Amino acid sequence: MAKLAFLGLGVMGYPMAGHLAAAGHDVTVYNRTGAKADKWVAKHGGASAPTPREAAAGAEFVMACVGNDDDLRSVCLGADGAFAGMAEGAIFVDHTTVSAAVTAELHEAASKAGLHFVDAPVSGGQAGAENGQLSIMCGGDLPSYEAAEPVMQVYAKLCRRIGAPGAGQMTKMCNQIAIAGLVQGLSEALHFAEKAGLDGRAVVEVISQGAAGSWQMENRHETMLKDEFEHGFAVDWMRKDLGICLKTADENGASLPVTALVDQFYKDVQKMGGRRWDTSSLFKRLRKIG
């Protein structure tokens, strides 16, 4: 079993770190709000530390799952950052969804410090984290990935190295692009069914068994029809991710017309007061305007 640090105990990081402790690893946690770290230790054992640097001291692996580019920089860099506390040869595994630019920046900083860096964003939402069933898409050099992969398997359904540093984040962008279109399509189908006087549940029962079936349809149609939108990834976070996708598309020449349109639909949801609603709230937008 390894000595680990886990930085960030949000809805994803809290259960992910818990799986590591349950697997027998020696885990020290850090969270910006210290009370959350204390609560985690009371439940799972291990230890907490007041700074990322102290949490990372002596750790073979340091895992992070924070909010955005600036949050990730803050836990990695500076006098109190994890890189300052990690021993030469230790591996930093970033589960945050961030830009490819900050991944390249931190990979370079880690290399200069004699450290290894694996970008490893996840998909599967809070339920996937709690159940240890996340899909993890990774970028980094092969030896670093192969060393970290058994640790990540503790909370993974699938863990795969896609390619060089940054490839994990690029793959996560593909994931968010696909989700945006799927959720809008499902929302429109349910909206159309309502307008046509059909039983939405009966419609889904039939079409989900054919080519229209998807994870979103199976797991979100019921709560959408019930007008419940507190069951997953928040609209604010989705807009952050889609912003990264669209900026990167501008840089690499990819055409993302549907993604750009759905991003604006999520902006409408934010204006409706739905910043913390889950991404399936695109359906609520259609109910309002239709």
Steps between C-alpha positions, in 0.01 A plus 500: 500500500620849414535824692265744326372854517163609369437871436140616470204342677203614294217277382750300293817512706341413833383151395804440276733558794274275707547213256876538529483479878265201485749324274762529772707792374649748746310816402555859607239745376494874442195716441473878476230481770672317782179384666426283196840333537438441870165342417667271245764387752233431762326271250792336321805532723830617360603860559439853381747779435458879498681553168549301179875501566460333837247251365739403218808458719627144466216391270574268209189626322314827534148502354303821443138570414427871532291755313679673213834614358569753776402256774738242355787749477439601861535145634804421282717811497650742748659457839200310638425308179526125464799513264704665777429211734533203265815290491688460173342226288155528661197505269229767489167380359253772404134395486375857449347601168721789391642654185773334298703819553516468879574129465800581279612770744484271803652204319801720420521631857482146637773381264730784605447398862587136427136391530261314270158627392201304366189685381210270584158668480202284584147437378214338685384774731443489873336157479800362314735639763293362788470156339861481380383482138671794332637507147850649515671635189871561541789684342865476597808291448444126506710413809322761713161380384586135562613584853185700579246279325464239782426781745236654273338161444365523855229740377496416129272303274743567217840667507694555178801698384405683182838651422756766587450771766175686434331209319285427804363853510439500124304175538294651781412783262370239255292358786342835584435580133315169460300548821386850401341374179352190664330691782355757261374223270338316791345824627352573158364145467325517839372849424363384165333200668326729748380733227371200303302377801710185541600321819868595527587195706341267250683675218833460676431134581468431128762726345766428764520143373594617150756729345386800709602339829768669714624530858327837522170349389522210743610702802342843454165471320302423816634795700460727199134409467457558875658846464784399736844633417714437806655173390830566334759727347409868543428736213770742621761227474372388160531853364855514634580176317328603176689827510823300504374290208405801290825685570702193405292456184586856401866408541498167314246586231227257609140595414262470796174668396271282715724536804504878462121507474445278803745713699267795435203292610681433828553876529120532480467245780739703715281807443202292618678450833630156411872545558506199735240292317637193326568495127168333417331833584513581129156335507374757750608774260288346223199470730533868584532630145257245348 
